């Protein structure tokens, strides 16, 4: 996951060094660990069940590839916890991807 966007990763390392604050780098590293675990679970066929129909319809009907959790909440008319669960199910299914460094608030449709 870190190698997928090396320029962004090095930029985060640079900002971390300049600010002398590990927060930015630790968030990105944590996102990469979670993405690696999610990918391994899919490859080992440990992810079962389909995302909720409203979440699948939202992803399938997107004109723009990027969206926020707020976009999904507005479209699906759900609260924050339900929106997060729906988007996690889409992530687990490999239909969307988390935009690195977005603190879990921005997503993009999966390629392919």
C-alpha positions in Angstrom: 0.0 0.0 0.0 2.9 2.4 0.7 4.6 1.5 -2.6 1.4 2.3 -4.6 2.0 6.1 -4.1 5.7 6.5 -3.4 5.7 10.3 -4.0 2.9 10.8 -1.5 4.6 8.6 1.0 7.9 10.5 0.7 6.0 13.8 1.0 4.5 12.6 4.2 7.9 11.6 5.5 9.2 15.0 4.6 6.3 16.8 6.3 6.8 14.6 9.4 10.5 15.5 9.6 9.8 19.2 9.1 7.1 19.4 11.7 8.8 16.9 14.1 5.4 15.3 14.5 4.9 11.6 13.7 1.1 11.9 13.5 1.0 12.2 9.7 3.3 9.4 9.0 1.8 7.1 11.7 -1.7 7.6 10.2 -0.5 6.7 6.7 1.5 3.7 8.0 -1.6 2.5 9.9 -3.8 2.9 6.8 -1.2 0.8 4.9 -1.3 -1.9 7.5 -5.1 -2.1 7.5 -5.1 -2.1 3.7 -2.6 -5.0 3.7 -4.7 -7.0 6.1 -7.8 -6.3 4.1 -6.1 -7.5 0.9 -4.7 -10.6 2.6 -8.2 -11.4 3.9 -9.7 -11.1 0.4 -6.9 -13.3 -1.1 -7.4 -15.9 1.5 -11.2 -15.8 1.0 -11.9 -14.8 4.6 -14.3 -12.0 3.6 -17.8 -13.2 3.3 -21.0 -11.5 2.5 -21.8 -8.7 0.1 -22.0 -5.0 0.9 -25.4 -3.6 1.6 -27.4 -3.1 -1.6 -27.6 0.7 -1.1 -23.8 0.9 -0.8 -23.3 -1.3 -3.9 -25.8 0.9 -5.9 -24.0 4.1 -4.7 -20.6 2.8 -5.9 -22.0 1.5 -9.2 -23.9 4.7 -9.9 -20.9 7.1 -9.4 -20.0 9.5 -12.2 -16.9 10.8 -10.4 -14.5 8.3 -9.1 -13.7 10.1 -5.8 -16.2 10.8 -3.0 -16.3 11.5 0.7 -18.1 9.8 3.6 -20.4 12.9 3.7 -21.3 12.3 0.0 -22.3 8.7 0.9 -24.2 9.8 4.0 -26.2 12.3 2.0 -27.0 9.9 -0.8 -27.9 7.0 1.5 -29.6 9.0 4.2 -27.7 7.1 7.0 -25.9 8.2 10.1 -22.2 8.2 10.6 -21.9 4.7 12.1 -24.0 3.1 9.4 -22.2 5.0 6.7 -18.8 3.8 8.0 -20.0 0.2 8.2 -21.3 0.3 4.6 -18.1 1.8 3.3 -16.0 -0.7 5.2 -18.0 -3.5 3.5 -17.3 -1.9 0.1 -13.6 -1.7 1.1 -13.6 -5.4 2.2 -15.2 -6.3 -1.1 -12.6 -4.4 -3.1 -15.1 -2.1 -4.8 -13.6 1.1 -3.3 -10.3 2.2 -2.0 -9.3 4.6 0.7 -7.6 7.7 -0.5 -4.2 7.7 1.4 -3.8 10.4 4.0 -7.5 11.3 4.0 -8.1 10.1 7.6 -10.7 7.6 6.4 -13.0 10.3 5.0 -12.2 10.2 1.2 -12.6 7.2 -1.1 -12.2 6.3 -4.8 -13.7 3.6 -6.9 -11.4 0.6 -7.3 -9.7 0.3 -10.6 -10.5 -2.8 -12.7 
